[in-house]
Amino acid sequence: MMTVYPGIDALRVEGSPLLKDRRVGLLTHPAAVDRQFNSTYRIFSAARGVKLAAFFAPEHGFMGTAADGAAIATGTDARTGLPVYSLYGDTLRPTPAMLATVDTIVIDLQDVGARYYTFLWTMSHVLEAAGQHGVEVVILDRPNPLGDRIYGLPVYPEMESFVGRYNVPVAHGLTMGEMATLINTRWTLTPATLHVVRCEGWQRAWRWSQTDLPWVMTSPAMPRFSTVLHYPGACLLEGTNLSEGRGTALPFEIVGAPWLEAVTLADHLNKKRLAGVRFRPHYFRPLAGQYAGQDCQGVQAHIVDEEAFHPLHTWLLVIREIRNLYPEDFAWQPPRATPAGERYPFDLLAGSAEVRESIDDGA
């Protein structure tokens, strides 16, 4: 392993020309740390010569404690007295009032490499608002933990949402800085002045396990790197009436429901001989999410070969097989209202209705 330095280490905050004489707004979360586990929040708060003006919070909040989908309120940071503006509540993008005291927004968010993860789309709204209001944007880049692997369906225009705002595949293979450059040049009507502070010592093909960086949980349901490996496929479980393991210690690594039979399901899936993964009967009682407080049976998917494992193929097959084995019990989450009309949550994740309809048709 080579020593990898994320953008916060490469920036060298004090004396940086990108920050000199600028009023700085910081969009970050607790997973944004340097190699000594110092958070970007604390580094900026203590840095001499940095004029912090405001903080901004993505999904899960500034402290990273809120549940998925929970609206975040704007508040005040107790340590600095500065405002913490929510970008996952009443508004998804910075308002003119939020930007009134800011010359530069610094973004340091660890992404997971899948288009469903909303930090990517929060960044896209910041770029648009910054371009419109003459605010510069600095991205402190971090490795894409999945490396440069690209796979999955595109997003059809009628399925654009906050889990897929622009047409990128499920695994997009880009860092936040690279994605910011793409969004800013391809989709932003008034591009922002953008600076990307790149990682040092990192190779784009590397997965997280090939770096010497520790994994710090990016949200309550993303506790370890193995979770990240499953997520591009297992997140699709959220579009069904199956538990994806939220409210347990193994989110996105298990699947279950009160009406499943663990041993039968594990044996059935193992007969498929999927590359890089084995299924073990698993029993759990989630504390939150679907079936909270109920005993569930299902499987845990154990990755036995990281290179051979394909999360999208694996979890689509799991969904298909459970639907076929339990047709009276399995269901898709019902359609919900979107600006484009009623949409199945599964379709918003998948990027089109074709996957769900193909599974229903026995494909």
Secondary structure, 3 states (H helix, E strand, C coil): CCCCECHHHHHCCCCCCCCCCCEEEEEECCCCECCCCCEHHHHHHHCCCCEEEEEEECCCCCCCCCCCCCCCCCEECCCCCCEEEECCCCCCCCCHHHHCCCCEEEEECCCCCECCCCHHHHHHHHHHHHHHHCCEEEEECCCCCCCCCCECCCCCHHHCECCECCCCCCECCCCHHHHHHHHHHHCCCCCCCEEEECCECCCCCCCHHHCCCCCCCCCCCCCCHHHHHHHHHHHHHHHECCECCCCCCCCCCEEEECCCCHHHHHHHHHCCCCCCEEEEEEEECCCCCCCCCCCEEEEEEEECCCCCCCHHHHHHHHHHHHHHHCCCCCCECCCEEECCEEECHHHHHHCCCHHHHHHHCCC
